Amino acid sequence: MPQTFTQPTFLPLTTAAARTAAQSGNEPPVRAAADVVWRRAAEADAAAADCWTALLANCDSPGRRLLPSRLRALTEATATYAGSPWWYGDGSHLRRRVAEAEFQLFEAVREGDGEDFAEAFVGYDQAVATTVVAVQSRLGSMA
């Protein structure tokens, strides 16, 4: 009997929001920036799954070491999609929320704490997805 295997998903909200933004009717440069967020989310999600496995096995792995750079890349892509004026202006509360959640994830990985890792990922996913949706909403209201 074949076994089915489902990879854990750590960024479902971010992935869905970025996919929607990338497929939206916005101008090509905006869609391209959203597409980068979508790709970075997929890369971070894959690294998170590897890291989660390493945390459960209480071992070090390439995924565990790779996750921080993947998260930084996703955060940077989100900032680029948002645009500097908004990210450091009206969206600064979301920028701080993303940064705090990212820090909590780094700490959980450093400490090898699976429970904190899972909780921090929920916060990070919500923060990044909320940012993408807020930018998409702002862009939609400008059309």
C-alpha positions as CSV (number, residue, x, y, z in Angstrom):
1,M,0.0,0.0,0.0
2,P,1.5,3.4,-1.0
3,Q,2.1,5.9,1.7
4,T,1.2,9.5,1.2
5,F,3.5,12.0,2.8
6,T,2.5,15.6,3.4
7,Q,5.2,18.1,4.1
8,P,4.4,20.3,7.0
9,T,3.4,23.9,6.0
10,F,4.6,26.7,8.2
11,L,3.6,29.7,6.1
12,P,0.1,29.0,4.7
13,L,-1.2,32.5,5.2
14,T,1.8,34.2,3.6
15,T,1.9,31.8,0.7
16,A,-1.8,32.3,-0.1
17,A,-1.6,36.1,0.3
18,A,1.6,36.4,-1.9
19,R,0.1,34.1,-4.5
20,T,-3.0,36.2,-4.7
21,A,-0.9,39.4,-4.9
22,A,1.3,37.9,-7.6
23,Q,-1.7,36.9,-9.7
24,S,-3.5,40.3,-9.2
25,G,-4.3,42.9,-11.8
26,N,-1.6,45.3,-10.5
27,E,1.1,46.7,-12.7
28,P,3.8,44.2,-13.8
29,P,6.5,45.6,-11.4
30,V,4.1,45.2,-8.4
31,R,3.2,41.7,-9.5
32,A,6.9,40.8,-10.0
33,A,7.6,42.0,-6.4
34,A,4.7,39.9,-5.1
35,D,6.0,36.9,-7.0
36,V,9.4,37.3,-5.3
37,V,7.6,37.3,-1.9
38,W,5.8,34.1,-3.0
39,R,9.0,32.4,-4.0
40,R,10.8,33.5,-0.8
41,A,7.9,32.1,1.2
42,A,8.2,28.8,-0.5
43,E,11.9,28.7,0.2
44,A,11.4,29.7,3.8
45,D,8.7,27.1,4.2
46,A,10.9,24.3,2.9
47,A,13.7,25.4,5.2
48,A,11.3,25.5,8.1
49,A,10.2,21.9,7.5
50,D,13.8,20.8,7.5
51,C,14.5,22.8,10.6
52,W,11.4,21.4,12.3
53,T,12.6,17.9,11.6
54,A,16.0,18.7,13.0
55,L,14.4,20.2,16.2
56,L,12.3,17.1,16.7
57,A,15.3,14.9,16.2
58,N,17.4,17.2,18.4
59,C,20.1,17.5,15.8
60,D,21.8,20.1,13.7
61,S,21.1,20.1,10.0
62,P,21.6,22.3,7.0
63,G,18.0,23.3,7.1
64,R,18.3,24.5,10.7
65,R,21.3,26.6,9.7
66,L,19.6,27.8,6.5
67,L,16.3,29.0,8.0
68,P,17.5,32.3,9.4
69,S,18.8,33.5,6.0
70,R,15.6,32.3,4.3
71,L,13.5,34.2,6.8
72,R,15.6,37.3,6.3
73,A,15.1,37.0,2.5
74,L,11.4,36.7,2.9
75,T,11.3,39.7,5.2
76,E,13.4,41.7,2.7
77,A,11.2,40.7,-0.2
78,T,8.1,41.7,1.8
79,A,9.7,45.1,2.5
80,T,10.5,45.6,-1.2
81,Y,6.9,44.7,-2.1
82,A,5.6,47.1,0.5
83,G,7.9,50.0,-0.6
84,S,10.2,51.9,1.7
85,P,8.0,54.9,2.2
86,W,5.1,52.7,3.5
87,W,7.3,50.1,5.3
88,Y,9.0,52.8,7.3
89,G,5.9,55.1,7.5
90,D,2.3,53.9,7.7
91,G,3.3,50.3,7.8
92,S,6.0,50.6,10.5
93,H,3.8,48.8,13.0
94,L,3.7,45.8,10.7
95,R,7.5,46.1,10.1
96,R,8.0,45.9,13.9
97,R,5.6,43.0,14.2
98,V,7.5,41.1,11.4
99,A,10.9,41.9,13.0
100,E,9.8,40.8,16.5
101,A,8.3,37.5,15.2
102,E,11.5,36.9,13.1
103,F,13.6,37.4,16.3
104,Q,11.4,35.0,18.3
105,L,12.0,32.4,15.6
106,F,15.7,32.9,15.6
107,E,15.7,32.4,19.4
108,A,13.6,29.3,19.2
109,V,15.9,27.8,16.6
110,R,19.0,28.8,18.6
111,E,17.5,27.3,21.8
112,G,16.2,24.2,20.0
113,D,12.7,24.8,21.4
114,G,10.1,23.1,19.2
115,E,7.1,24.6,21.0
116,D,8.5,28.1,20.8
117,F,9.4,27.5,17.2
118,A,5.8,26.5,16.3
119,E,4.3,29.4,18.2
120,A,6.8,31.9,16.7
121,F,6.1,30.6,13.2
122,V,2.4,31.3,13.6
123,G,3.2,34.9,14.6
124,Y,5.6,35.4,11.8
125,D,3.2,33.9,9.2
126,Q,0.4,36.2,10.4
127,A,2.6,39.3,10.5
128,V,4.0,38.8,6.9
129,A,0.6,37.8,5.5
130,T,-1.0,40.8,7.1
131,T,1.6,43.0,5.6
132,V,1.1,41.5,2.1
133,V,-2.7,41.9,2.4
134,A,-2.4,45.5,3.7
135,V,-0.1,46.4,0.8
136,Q,-2.5,44.7,-1.7
137,S,-5.4,46.6,-0.2
138,R,-3.6,49.9,-0.3
139,L,-2.7,49.3,-4.0
140,G,-6.2,48.3,-4.8
141,S,-7.6,51.5,-3.3
142,M,-5.1,53.5,-5.3
143,A,-6.4,52.1,-8.6
